[in-house]
Amino acid sequence: MAGISQKCVDFLANLADNIDQIYTNPAVSRSEAAKAAAEAMTNSLKDPTVRARVGTFIRNSYLSALSTQVVNFANNLVQVVAAPVLRAAGGKPGESVAMVQGIAEGFLEAFPRFFGGLGRRTEDFDGNALTNFDIVRNKYADAALTYPQRVTGALDQAFSAVLERMEFRAMLHRIENKFPDEYFTARGTTRQEFLKDLQDVAMKRKDGNAGFLKLLEARDPALYQQLQEFAAFNTFRNPLGKALLDRMGTAVSKAKNEAPELNLVVPFIRTGVNVFKEAGGYIPGAGMLRVRQAKKDIADLENQISKLASQETKAREKAANAIFPGQAEGWLAKAENFQKRREKLEGTAAFKEEKIPEFYAQQVMGAGLMMATYGMVESGMITGHYSTDPATRNRQMASKVPEMSIRIGDRWVSYNRIEPFSTIMGLVVDGMQALKEGRIKGEGPGVSDITKIVGVNLLDKTFTEGLGKAMLAIQEPDRYGAAYAVSLANPVVPAVINQIARIQDPVQRETKDPELTNWIMNNLQARIPGIREQLPAATNVAGQERQLSGTVTGIQNVPVNQDSINKIFENPYLNVGTMQRTVGGLDLSTEQYAQMQATVGEYTNLALSYLADNPGFNILPPSTQASFIKGIITDIRKQVRLQTLSTLIRDPELRAQYILNEIRKKGMGSLVEGQE
């Protein structure tokens, strides 16, 4: 069994104790505590070098797990499949067929691009250049710590090769069928020769796809730029633009350069913004925002192109009229620079023009996807997020029906994090679930409910996980504030170590504790192989251990594993609240609370086993069944809590505290306050 050195334990205990003192100090409010924590963090990171390393370390802690790379692979693969479909739906079936042909060629190019990407340091995912040593000064340790980020960058490079081939084939089709003869005449060639030159170089395997890219850039920089824009767009790496959301993302990205500790909240900006926009593009009506922005961007680009063309013309005129030696060369160099910039912008404008029909097609496809999702909800074939209501959430977990999953045969397969479709499908399922819950309660979903639905589908992503937790902590500090403080210590144990621990022990562990210090230590312990198993297992309300899934790939794939007891908890009228972590006013430790939960679950499981297959019980209306079950669980909990209390008060100190609590409840606390 693995252990932790005493030095490490002392360091973590000191860290936890400091956080505990800030957040549990009765002399300060929650907002003052948060401000004090932020100031302490900033003061401890005055050294710019240290601060930069902290930011990069946090980013890598998100990327280090194998599951992150698998999800990244799946997302890119979805884009590869969707691109030809969108092109056909946008009214270009010929280009769509050509793109499918390019997929096979692209995958042959993907492997050398992938291994090439591993061998060099990439930019971070907000487009900023990285320093030579991002985290530590030892180059070997730094290489190991930044390796996951290089894997992610290498995957993007590999899929860029596939996407470039796809778009290249589409371009060849466009050149052959739509380009005017004047295009080739201006370049001193013919249509057939131009196509043959590109195809001959493209089919050479020796240089990978670098050869045809170089040739395309030399022959027509605008076409080359279109191709690069396409690859970046479909791997969510395109730079942020001028839309409101883009400008907000750019502002946050700049702020992170000044304060890298902001990576705790938002490790990635550009990817998140691009995924959000892509998902929104599939929503009928909302997708028109992309059309409108594209038209604005094109108009702005055309103005810039016109200015550069004018500057280029003037530079060439001055070169032609040059008097002094070398003057002409200088003006020609300026003219060529203006030309390159103009042609690059022309390629970007052409790319945006080509995307507009696809933006319309996306909304049509999105409407179809939403209708299909609606049908799957009605037939019980798809699930959304678990409810934010604790009682409903407990019931859903006890039913053993996983969240964000589609039922395929006898298995539940997760669609979560497969962007952009998981966002759209999640919005539909969660919206329908909220409506059903509202009908049962006799009320409709309010603005706050809709906000939560949208928020959870936008923020429940790897790249916005920190932001999601921070937003919950701000909205409901009493409920989520301490949990967010605990999560800030997660990067101490890299995600890859946590993943190994979860693979070895795929059982959810109970970590929460009344003492924030203990909670932080338990949370870190749960991320370390070998000692994770020492924590008590978390159970559902039926007393069954809660299992982890998708620990290797990040994409859950579990069998339909319901017994008759689990099916009872599918009853929408049944709400089972979370047991309090106190008994008789006495706080329970992690182990004590877990033991009480397990005992309640054991008795609940036994009681419900008699009901599950009882014909008389099964013919009752769901609302009556729910009332009956809730009464049983309430009685069991009451008895087990009394049993737990009788055990606790055997300790003289706890017994004295319990008596004092009872006296205070009767309003006679003033009689004994001075004797405490």
C-alpha positions as CSV (number, residue, x, y, z in Angstrom):
1,M,0.0,0.0,0.0
2,A,1.3,3.4,-0.9
3,G,2.0,6.0,1.7
4,I,2.8,9.7,1.9
5,S,6.0,11.1,3.5
6,Q,5.5,13.0,6.7
7,K,6.9,16.1,5.1
8,C,4.2,16.0,2.5
9,V,1.6,15.4,5.1
10,D,2.7,18.4,7.1
11,F,2.7,20.6,4.1
12,L,-0.8,19.6,3.1
13,A,-2.1,19.8,6.6
14,N,-0.7,23.4,6.9
15,L,-2.3,24.3,3.5
16,A,-5.7,22.8,4.7
17,D,-5.4,24.5,8.1
18,N,-4.8,27.9,6.5
19,I,-7.8,27.6,4.2
20,D,-9.9,26.4,7.2
21,Q,-9.0,29.4,9.3
22,I,-10.0,31.8,6.5
23,Y,-13.4,30.2,5.7
24,T,-14.5,29.3,9.2
25,N,-13.5,32.5,11.0
26,P,-16.7,33.7,12.7
27,A,-15.4,37.3,12.7
28,V,-15.5,37.7,8.9
29,S,-18.3,37.2,6.4
30,R,-18.1,34.8,3.4
31,S,-17.3,37.6,1.0
32,E,-14.6,38.9,3.3
33,A,-13.1,35.4,3.6
34,A,-13.1,35.0,-0.2
35,K,-11.3,38.4,-0.5
36,A,-8.8,37.4,2.1
37,A,-8.1,34.1,0.3
38,A,-7.6,35.9,-3.0
39,E,-5.3,38.5,-1.5
40,A,-3.3,35.7,0.3
41,M,-2.9,33.8,-3.0
42,T,-1.9,36.9,-4.9
43,N,0.7,37.9,-2.3
44,S,2.2,34.5,-2.3
45,L,2.6,34.6,-6.1
46,K,4.4,38.0,-6.5
47,D,7.2,36.4,-8.4
48,P,6.1,36.5,-12.1
49,T,8.0,33.4,-12.9
50,V,6.4,31.4,-10.1
51,R,2.9,32.8,-11.1
52,A,3.4,31.7,-14.7
53,R,4.4,28.2,-13.6
54,V,1.4,28.0,-11.4
55,G,-0.9,28.8,-14.3
56,T,0.6,26.2,-16.5
57,F,0.6,23.6,-13.8
58,I,-3.1,24.1,-13.3
59,R,-3.8,23.8,-17.1
60,N,-1.8,20.6,-17.2
61,S,-3.6,19.2,-14.2
62,Y,-6.8,19.3,-16.3
63,L,-5.1,17.7,-19.3
64,S,-3.0,15.0,-17.6
65,A,-5.6,12.2,-17.5
66,L,-5.8,9.8,-20.3
67,S,-9.6,10.3,-20.4
68,T,-9.1,13.9,-21.4
69,Q,-7.2,12.8,-24.5
70,V,-9.9,10.2,-25.4
71,V,-12.6,12.9,-25.1
72,N,-10.5,15.2,-27.2
73,F,-10.1,12.5,-29.8
74,A,-13.9,11.8,-29.8
75,N,-14.8,15.5,-30.2
76,N,-12.4,15.9,-33.2
77,L,-13.7,12.8,-34.8
78,V,-17.3,14.1,-34.5
79,Q,-16.2,17.2,-36.3
80,V,-14.6,15.2,-39.1
81,V,-17.8,13.2,-39.6
82,A,-20.1,16.3,-39.3
83,A,-18.2,18.5,-41.8
84,P,-19.2,16.6,-45.0
85,V,-22.8,16.4,-43.8
86,L,-22.9,20.1,-43.2
87,R,-21.3,20.8,-46.6
88,A,-24.0,18.7,-48.3
89,A,-26.7,20.3,-46.3
90,G,-25.3,23.7,-47.3
91,G,-26.0,22.9,-51.0
92,K,-22.6,21.5,-52.1
93,P,-23.0,17.7,-52.4
94,G,-20.1,17.5,-54.8
95,E,-17.7,19.0,-52.3
96,S,-19.1,16.8,-49.6
97,V,-18.2,13.6,-51.6
98,A,-14.8,15.0,-52.2
99,M,-14.3,15.6,-48.5
100,V,-15.2,12.0,-47.7
101,Q,-12.5,11.0,-50.1
102,G,-10.0,13.3,-48.3
103,I,-10.7,11.6,-44.9
104,A,-8.9,8.4,-45.8
105,E,-5.9,10.4,-47.2
106,G,-5.9,12.6,-44.2
107,F,-5.6,9.8,-41.7
108,L,-2.4,8.6,-43.5
109,E,-1.0,12.1,-42.9
110,A,-2.3,12.2,-39.3
111,F,0.3,9.9,-37.7
112,P,3.4,11.8,-38.8
113,R,1.7,15.0,-37.7
114,F,0.9,13.5,-34.3
115,F,4.4,12.3,-33.6
116,G,5.8,15.6,-34.9
117,G,3.5,17.5,-32.5
118,L,4.8,15.4,-29.5
119,G,8.3,16.3,-30.3
120,R,7.9,20.1,-30.0
121,R,6.4,22.4,-27.5
122,T,3.1,23.8,-28.6
123,E,1.3,27.0,-27.7
124,D,-1.2,26.9,-24.9
125,F,-4.8,26.7,-25.8
126,D,-5.5,30.3,-25.4
127,G,-3.0,31.1,-28.2
128,N,-0.2,32.4,-25.9
129,A,3.4,31.4,-26.3
130,L,4.9,29.1,-23.6
131,T,8.2,29.6,-21.9
132,N,11.0,27.0,-22.2
133,F,10.3,25.6,-18.8
134,D,6.7,26.1,-17.8
135,I,6.4,24.5,-14.4
136,V,9.8,23.6,-12.9
137,R,13.4,24.5,-13.6
138,N,14.4,20.8,-14.1
139,K,13.9,20.1,-17.8
140,Y,13.2,16.4,-17.3
141,A,10.6,17.0,-14.7
142,D,9.2,19.8,-16.8
143,A,9.0,17.5,-19.8
144,A,7.1,15.0,-17.8
145,L,4.6,17.5,-16.4
146,T,3.9,19.2,-19.7
147,Y,3.7,15.9,-21.7
148,P,-0.1,15.7,-21.4
149,Q,-0.5,19.1,-22.9
150,R,1.8,18.1,-25.8
151,V,-0.4,15.0,-26.4
152,T,-3.5,17.2,-26.6
153,G,-1.7,19.6,-29.0
154,A,-0.5,16.6,-31.0
155,L,-4.0,15.3,-31.4
156,D,-5.2,18.6,-32.7
157,Q,-2.3,18.6,-35.1
158,A,-3.2,15.1,-36.3
159,F,-6.9,16.0,-36.9
160,S,-5.8,19.2,-38.6
161,A,-4.0,17.0,-41.1
162,V,-7.3,15.1,-41.8
163,L,-9.3,18.3,-42.0
164,E,-6.8,19.9,-44.3
165,R,-7.0,17.0,-46.7
166,M,-10.8,17.1,-46.6
167,E,-10.9,20.8,-47.4
168,F,-8.2,20.4,-50.0
169,R,-10.3,17.8,-51.9
170,A,-13.3,20.1,-51.6
171,M,-11.2,22.9,-53.0
172,L,-10.0,20.8,-56.0
173,H,-13.7,20.1,-56.8
174,R,-14.4,23.8,-56.5
175,I,-11.4,24.8,-58.7
176,E,-12.4,22.2,-61.3
177,N,-16.0,23.1,-61.6
178,K,-16.5,26.7,-60.4
179,F,-13.4,28.8,-60.9
180,P,-13.5,31.1,-63.9
181,D,-10.9,30.8,-66.7
182,E,-9.5,34.2,-65.9
183,Y,-8.2,32.8,-62.6
184,F,-5.8,30.5,-64.4
185,T,-4.9,33.0,-67.1
186,A,-3.8,35.5,-64.5
187,R,-1.4,32.9,-63.1
188,G,0.0,31.8,-66.5
189,T,-1.5,28.3,-66.4
190,T,-4.5,26.3,-67.4
191,R,-7.2,24.7,-65.2
192,Q,-5.8,21.2,-66.0
193,E,-2.2,22.1,-65.3
194,F,-3.1,23.9,-62.1
195,L,-5.0,20.9,-60.8
196,K,-2.4,18.4,-62.0
197,D,0.4,20.3,-60.2
198,L,-1.5,20.3,-56.9
199,Q,-2.6,16.7,-57.2
200,D,0.9,15.4,-58.1
201,V,2.4,17.0,-55.0
202,A,-0.5,16.1,-52.8
203,M,-0.1,12.4,-53.6
204,K,3.6,12.3,-52.6
205,R,3.9,10.6,-49.2
206,K,7.6,11.6,-48.6
207,D,6.9,15.0,-47.2
208,G,3.6,14.3,-45.5
209,N,1.2,17.0,-46.4
210,A,3.8,19.7,-46.0
211,G,4.5,19.6,-49.8
212,F,1.1,20.4,-51.1
213,L,0.5,22.9,-48.3
214,K,3.7,24.8,-49.3
215,L,2.7,24.6,-53.0
216,L,-0.8,25.8,-52.3
217,E,0.5,28.7,-50.2
218,A,2.8,29.7,-53.1
219,R,0.2,29.4,-55.8
220,D,-2.8,31.0,-54.0
221,P,-2.2,32.2,-50.4
222,A,-6.0,32.9,-50.1
223,L,-6.9,29.3,-50.7
224,Y,-4.2,28.2,-48.3
225,Q,-5.6,30.5,-45.7
226,Q,-9.1,29.1,-46.2
227,L,-7.8,25.7,-45.6
228,Q,-6.0,26.7,-42.4
229,E,-9.1,28.5,-41.2
230,F,-11.2,25.4,-41.8
231,A,-8.8,23.1,-39.8
232,A,-8.6,25.6,-36.9
233,F,-12.4,26.1,-36.9
234,N,-13.2,22.4,-36.7
235,T,-10.7,21.7,-33.9
236,F,-12.1,24.7,-31.9
237,R,-8.7,26.5,-32.1
238,N,-9.7,29.5,-34.2
239,P,-8.8,32.9,-32.7
240,L,-11.5,34.8,-30.9
241,G,-13.3,37.4,-33.0
242,K,-15.3,40.6,-32.4
243,A,-18.6,39.2,-31.2
244,L,-19.5,40.1,-27.6
245,L,-18.8,36.6,-26.3
246,D,-15.4,36.6,-28.1
247,R,-14.5,40.0,-26.7
248,M,-15.4,38.8,-23.2
249,G,-13.2,35.8,-23.7
250,T,-10.3,37.9,-25.0
251,A,-10.6,40.1,-21.9
252,V,-10.4,37.1,-19.5
253,S,-7.5,35.7,-21.5
254,K,-5.6,39.0,-21.1
255,A,-6.4,39.1,-17.4
256,K,-4.9,35.6,-17.0
257,N,-1.6,36.8,-18.4
258,E,-1.6,39.4,-15.7
259,A,-2.8,37.0,-13.0
260,P,-2.1,33.3,-13.9
261,E,-3.8,32.2,-10.7
262,L,-7.1,32.9,-12.6
263,N,-6.4,29.5,-14.2
264,L,-8.0,28.0,-11.0
265,V,-11.3,29.3,-12.3
266,V,-10.9,29.3,-16.1
267,P,-8.0,27.2,-17.3
268,F,-9.1,27.5,-21.0
269,I,-10.8,30.3,-22.7
270,R,-10.6,30.0,-26.5
271,T,-11.7,26.4,-26.6
272,G,-14.7,27.0,-24.4
273,V,-15.9,30.0,-26.3
274,N,-15.6,28.2,-29.6
275,V,-17.4,25.2,-28.4
276,F,-20.2,27.4,-26.9
277,K,-20.6,29.2,-30.3
278,E,-20.6,25.9,-32.2
279,A,-23.3,24.4,-29.9
280,G,-25.4,27.6,-30.2
281,G,-25.2,27.5,-33.9
282,Y,-27.3,24.3,-33.9
283,I,-30.1,26.0,-31.9
284,P,-32.8,27.3,-34.3
285,G,-33.0,31.1,-34.0
286,A,-29.9,31.4,-31.9
287,G,-27.8,30.2,-34.8
288,M,-28.8,33.4,-36.7
289,L,-26.4,35.3,-34.4
290,R,-23.5,33.5,-36.1
291,V,-24.9,34.4,-39.6
292,R,-25.2,38.0,-38.6
293,Q,-21.7,38.1,-37.0
294,A,-20.2,36.4,-40.1
295,K,-21.7,39.1,-42.4
296,K,-20.3,41.8,-40.1
297,D,-16.9,40.2,-40.1
298,I,-16.9,39.9,-43.9
299,A,-17.8,43.6,-44.3
300,D,-15.0,44.5,-41.9
301,L,-12.6,42.3,-43.8
302,E,-13.5,43.8,-47.1
303,N,-12.7,47.3,-45.8
304,Q,-9.3,46.0,-44.6
305,I,-8.7,44.3,-47.9
306,S,-9.6,47.5,-49.8
307,K,-7.2,49.5,-47.7
308,L,-4.4,47.0,-48.2
309,A,-5.0,46.9,-51.9
310,S,-4.8,50.7,-52.1
311,Q,-1.5,50.6,-50.0
312,E,-0.1,47.9,-52.3
313,T,-0.9,49.9,-55.4
314,K,0.7,53.0,-54.1
315,A,3.8,51.1,-53.0
316,R,4.2,49.6,-56.5
317,E,3.7,53.0,-58.1
318,K,6.5,54.5,-55.9
319,A,8.7,51.5,-56.8
320,A,8.1,52.2,-60.5
321,N,9.0,55.9,-60.0
322,A,12.0,55.4,-57.7
323,I,15.0,57.5,-58.3
324,F,17.7,56.4,-55.8
325,P,19.3,52.9,-55.9
326,G,17.6,50.4,-53.6
327,Q,14.6,52.6,-53.2
328,A,12.6,50.5,-55.6
329,E,13.4,47.3,-53.8
330,G,12.3,48.7,-50.5
331,W,8.9,49.8,-51.9
332,L,8.5,46.4,-53.7
333,A,9.1,44.6,-50.4
334,K,6.4,46.8,-48.8
335,A,4.1,46.0,-51.7
336,E,4.6,42.3,-51.3
337,N,4.0,42.5,-47.6
338,F,0.7,44.4,-48.3
339,Q,-0.2,41.7,-50.9
340,K,0.4,38.8,-48.5
341,R,-1.7,40.4,-45.8
342,R,-4.4,41.2,-48.3
343,E,-4.5,37.7,-49.7
344,K,-4.6,36.2,-46.2
345,L,-7.6,38.4,-45.3
346,E,-9.2,37.4,-48.7
347,G,-8.9,33.8,-47.6
348,T,-10.4,34.5,-44.2
349,A,-13.3,36.4,-45.9
350,A,-13.9,33.6,-48.4
351,F,-14.0,31.0,-45.5
352,K,-16.6,33.0,-43.6
353,E,-18.6,33.4,-46.8
354,E,-18.5,29.6,-47.3
355,K,-19.6,29.0,-43.7
356,I,-22.8,31.1,-43.9
357,P,-24.9,28.4,-45.8
358,E,-23.6,25.8,-43.3
359,F,-24.8,28.0,-40.4
360,Y,-28.3,27.9,-41.9
361,A,-27.9,24.1,-42.3
362,Q,-26.7,23.7,-38.7
363,Q,-30.0,25.2,-37.5
364,V,-32.0,22.8,-39.6
365,M,-29.9,19.8,-38.3
366,G,-30.2,21.2,-34.8
367,A,-34.0,21.3,-35.0
368,G,-33.9,17.6,-36.2
369,L,-31.6,16.7,-33.4
370,M,-33.8,18.4,-30.8
371,M,-36.9,16.6,-32.1
372,A,-35.0,13.2,-32.1
373,T,-33.9,13.9,-28.5
374,Y,-37.5,14.7,-27.6
375,G,-38.5,11.4,-29.0
376,M,-35.8,9.6,-27.0
377,V,-36.9,11.3,-23.8
378,E,-40.5,10.2,-24.3
379,S,-39.3,6.6,-24.9
380,G,-36.9,6.6,-21.9
381,M,-33.9,6.1,-24.1
382,I,-31.9,9.2,-23.0
383,T,-31.1,10.9,-19.7
384,G,-29.9,14.4,-18.9
385,H,-28.1,15.8,-15.9
386,Y,-29.2,14.7,-12.4
387,S,-31.5,17.3,-10.8
388,T,-30.0,20.2,-8.8
389,D,-32.7,19.4,-6.2
390,P,-30.9,17.1,-3.6
391,A,-34.0,14.9,-3.0
392,T,-34.6,14.3,-6.7
393,R,-30.9,13.8,-7.3
394,N,-30.8,11.1,-4.5
395,R,-33.7,9.3,-6.1
396,Q,-32.1,9.4,-9.6
397,M,-28.8,8.0,-8.3
398,A,-30.5,5.2,-6.5
399,S,-32.3,4.2,-9.7
400,K,-28.9,3.3,-11.2
401,V,-29.8,5.1,-14.4
402,P,-26.7,7.1,-15.3
403,E,-26.9,10.8,-16.3
404,M,-26.2,12.2,-19.7
405,S,-26.5,8.8,-21.4
406,I,-28.2,7.1,-24.3
407,R,-29.6,3.5,-24.0
408,I,-28.2,1.3,-26.7
409,G,-29.3,-2.3,-26.4
410,D,-28.5,-3.4,-22.9
411,R,-26.0,-0.6,-22.2
412,W,-26.0,3.0,-21.2
413,V,-23.5,5.0,-23.3
414,S,-22.6,8.6,-22.2
415,Y,-22.9,11.4,-24.7
416,N,-21.5,13.9,-22.2
417,R,-18.6,16.1,-23.4
418,I,-19.0,15.0,-27.0
419,E,-19.3,18.5,-28.4
420,P,-21.2,20.3,-29.6
421,F,-24.1,17.8,-29.6
422,S,-24.0,17.0,-25.9
423,T,-24.9,20.7,-25.1
424,I,-27.9,20.7,-27.4
425,M,-29.2,17.3,-26.3
426,G,-28.6,18.1,-22.7
427,L,-30.6,21.3,-23.0
428,V,-33.6,19.4,-24.4
429,V,-33.5,16.6,-21.9
430,D,-33.0,18.8,-18.9
431,G,-35.7,21.2,-20.0
432,M,-38.2,18.4,-20.4
433,Q,-37.2,17.0,-17.0
434,A,-37.8,20.4,-15.4
435,L,-41.2,20.6,-17.0
436,K,-42.1,17.1,-15.6
437,E,-40.9,18.0,-12.2
438,G,-42.8,21.2,-12.3
439,R,-46.1,19.4,-13.2
440,I,-45.7,17.1,-10.3
441,K,-45.1,20.0,-7.9
442,G,-47.9,22.0,-9.6
443,E,-45.7,24.8,-10.8
444,G,-43.8,25.7,-14.0
445,P,-40.0,26.2,-14.2
446,G,-39.1,29.7,-13.2
447,V,-36.3,32.0,-14.5
448,S,-33.8,30.5,-12.0
449,D,-34.6,27.0,-13.1
450,I,-34.0,27.9,-16.8
451,T,-30.8,29.6,-15.8
452,K,-29.6,26.5,-14.0
453,I,-30.4,24.3,-17.0
454,V,-28.5,26.5,-19.4
455,G,-25.7,27.0,-16.9
456,V,-25.1,23.3,-16.2
457,N,-25.0,22.5,-19.9
458,L,-22.6,25.2,-20.6
459,L,-20.3,24.9,-17.6
460,D,-20.3,21.1,-17.1
461,K,-17.2,20.8,-19.3
462,T,-13.5,20.0,-18.7
463,F,-12.5,23.5,-19.8
464,T,-15.1,25.3,-17.7
465,E,-15.2,23.0,-14.7
466,G,-13.4,25.5,-12.4
467,L,-15.7,28.3,-13.6
468,G,-18.8,26.2,-13.0
469,K,-17.7,25.4,-9.4
470,A,-16.9,29.1,-8.8
471,M,-20.3,30.2,-10.1
472,L,-22.1,27.8,-7.8
473,A,-20.0,29.0,-4.9
474,I,-21.0,32.6,-5.6
475,Q,-24.7,31.8,-6.1
476,E,-25.1,29.5,-3.1
477,P,-22.0,30.0,-0.8
478,D,-23.5,28.2,2.2
479,R,-24.1,25.1,0.0
480,Y,-21.1,25.1,-2.4
481,G,-18.6,27.6,-0.9
482,A,-16.7,25.0,1.2
483,A,-16.7,22.4,-1.6
484,Y,-15.2,25.0,-4.0
485,A,-12.5,25.8,-1.4
486,V,-11.7,22.0,-1.2
487,S,-11.5,21.7,-5.0
488,L,-8.8,24.4,-5.1
489,A,-6.3,21.9,-3.6
490,N,-7.0,19.3,-6.4
491,P,-4.0,20.3,-8.6
492,V,-1.7,19.2,-5.7
493,V,-2.3,15.7,-7.0
494,P,-2.2,15.6,-10.8
495,A,-5.2,14.2,-12.7
496,V,-3.2,11.3,-14.0
497,I,-2.5,10.1,-10.4
498,N,-6.2,10.6,-9.6
499,Q,-7.2,8.5,-12.7
500,I,-4.9,5.6,-11.7
501,A,-6.4,5.7,-8.2
502,R,-10.0,5.6,-9.6
503,I,-9.1,2.8,-12.1
504,Q,-7.7,0.7,-9.2
505,D,-10.7,1.5,-7.0
506,P,-13.8,2.3,-9.1
507,V,-15.9,3.0,-6.0
508,Q,-17.1,6.5,-5.1
509,R,-15.6,7.5,-1.7
510,E,-17.0,9.6,1.1
511,T,-14.7,12.6,1.6
512,K,-16.9,15.4,3.1
513,D,-16.2,16.2,6.8
514,P,-17.5,18.9,9.2
515,E,-13.9,20.1,9.6
516,L,-12.7,21.7,6.4
517,T,-9.1,20.6,7.1
518,N,-10.2,17.0,7.2
519,W,-12.3,17.4,4.1
520,I,-9.4,18.7,2.1
521,M,-7.1,15.9,3.3
522,N,-9.8,13.3,2.5
523,N,-10.3,14.8,-0.9
524,L,-6.5,14.6,-1.6
525,Q,-6.4,11.0,-0.2
526,A,-9.2,10.0,-2.6
527,R,-6.9,11.0,-5.5
528,I,-3.9,8.9,-4.5
529,P,-3.6,5.1,-5.4
530,G,-3.2,2.8,-2.5
531,I,-4.6,5.0,0.2
532,R,-7.9,5.9,-1.5
533,E,-9.4,2.6,-0.3
534,Q,-9.0,3.7,3.3
535,L,-11.9,6.1,2.9
536,P,-15.4,4.8,3.4
537,A,-17.5,4.0,0.3
538,A,-20.3,6.3,-0.7
539,T,-23.7,4.6,-0.9
540,N,-27.0,5.5,-2.4
541,V,-30.3,5.7,-0.4
542,A,-30.8,2.0,-1.1
543,G,-27.5,1.1,0.7
544,Q,-25.7,0.2,-2.5
545,E,-22.1,1.3,-3.2
546,R,-21.9,4.0,-5.8
547,Q,-19.6,2.8,-8.6
548,L,-17.5,5.0,-10.9
549,S,-17.5,4.5,-14.6
550,G,-15.7,5.9,-17.6
551,T,-12.5,6.2,-15.5
552,V,-10.3,5.2,-18.4
553,T,-11.9,6.9,-21.4
554,G,-13.9,9.6,-19.8
555,I,-17.0,8.3,-21.7
556,Q,-19.3,6.2,-19.6
557,N,-20.3,2.9,-20.9
558,V,-22.2,0.7,-18.4
559,P,-24.7,-2.1,-18.6
560,V,-28.3,-1.6,-17.7
561,N,-28.0,-2.7,-14.2
562,Q,-31.3,-2.3,-12.4
563,D,-32.9,-4.7,-10.0
564,S,-36.4,-4.4,-8.7
565,I,-35.3,-2.1,-5.9
566,N,-33.6,0.3,-8.2
567,K,-36.6,0.5,-10.4
568,I,-38.7,1.7,-7.4
569,F,-36.6,4.9,-7.4
570,E,-37.7,5.8,-11.0
571,N,-40.9,7.0,-9.4
572,P,-41.0,10.7,-10.2
573,Y,-43.2,11.4,-7.1
574,L,-40.6,10.0,-4.8
575,N,-38.2,12.5,-3.2
576,V,-35.7,11.3,-0.6
577,G,-33.7,14.1,1.0
578,T,-30.1,13.9,2.1
579,M,-29.5,12.8,5.7
580,Q,-28.2,15.6,7.9
581,R,-24.5,15.3,9.0
582,T,-25.4,16.0,12.6
583,V,-27.2,13.9,15.3
584,G,-28.5,15.7,18.4
585,G,-26.5,18.8,17.4
586,L,-23.3,16.7,17.2
587,D,-21.2,16.8,14.0
588,L,-20.4,13.4,12.5
589,S,-17.0,12.6,11.1
590,T,-16.6,11.2,7.6
591,E,-16.5,7.7,9.0
592,Q,-19.4,8.1,11.3
593,Y,-21.6,9.6,8.7
594,A,-20.7,6.9,6.1
595,Q,-21.5,4.2,8.7
596,M,-24.9,5.8,9.5
597,Q,-25.6,6.0,5.7
598,A,-24.6,2.3,5.2
599,T,-26.8,1.2,8.1
600,V,-29.8,3.1,6.8
601,G,-29.2,1.8,3.3
602,E,-29.0,-1.8,4.6
603,Y,-32.4,-1.6,6.4
604,T,-33.9,0.3,3.5
605,N,-32.8,-2.3,1.0
606,L,-34.2,-5.1,3.1
607,A,-37.6,-3.3,3.6
608,L,-37.9,-2.4,-0.1
609,S,-37.0,-6.0,-1.2
610,Y,-40.3,-7.1,0.3
611,L,-42.2,-4.4,-1.5
612,A,-40.6,-4.5,-5.0
613,D,-42.2,-7.8,-6.1
614,N,-45.4,-7.4,-4.1
615,P,-48.4,-7.4,-6.6
616,G,-50.5,-5.4,-4.2
617,F,-47.9,-2.7,-3.9
618,N,-47.3,-2.6,-7.6
619,I,-50.9,-1.8,-8.5
620,L,-50.9,1.3,-6.3
621,P,-50.7,4.7,-8.0
622,P,-47.1,6.0,-8.2
623,S,-47.9,8.9,-5.8
624,T,-49.3,6.5,-3.2
625,Q,-46.2,4.2,-3.6
626,A,-44.0,7.2,-3.2
627,S,-45.7,8.3,0.0
628,F,-45.5,4.8,1.4
629,I,-41.8,4.4,0.6
630,K,-40.9,7.8,2.0
631,G,-42.6,6.9,5.2
632,I,-40.6,3.7,5.5
633,I,-37.3,5.5,4.8
634,T,-38.1,8.3,7.3
635,D,-38.9,5.8,10.1
636,I,-35.7,3.8,9.4
637,R,-33.6,7.0,9.4
638,K,-35.1,8.1,12.7
639,Q,-34.3,4.8,14.4
640,V,-30.7,4.7,13.0
641,R,-30.1,8.3,14.1
642,L,-31.2,7.4,17.6
643,Q,-28.9,4.3,17.5
644,T,-26.0,6.5,16.3
645,L,-26.7,9.1,19.0
646,S,-26.7,6.4,21.7
647,T,-23.2,5.4,20.5
648,L,-21.9,9.0,20.4
649,I,-22.9,10.0,23.9
650,R,-20.9,7.2,25.4
651,D,-18.1,9.7,25.0
652,P,-18.3,12.0,28.1
653,E,-17.3,15.1,26.2
654,L,-19.9,14.5,23.5
655,R,-22.5,13.6,26.1
656,A,-21.9,17.0,27.8
657,Q,-22.2,18.8,24.5
658,Y,-25.5,16.9,23.6
659,I,-27.0,17.9,27.0
660,L,-26.0,21.5,26.5
661,N,-27.6,21.5,23.0
662,E,-30.8,20.1,24.4
663,I,-30.9,22.7,27.2
664,R,-30.4,25.5,24.6
665,K,-33.2,24.1,22.4
666,K,-35.5,24.5,25.4
667,G,-34.5,28.1,25.7
668,M,-32.6,27.7,29.0
669,G,-29.1,28.2,27.6
670,S,-28.5,31.4,29.6
671,L,-28.6,29.3,32.8
672,V,-25.5,27.3,31.8
673,E,-23.6,29.7,29.4
674,G,-21.3,30.9,32.1
675,Q,-20.5,27.3,33.2
676,E,-19.2,26.1,29.8
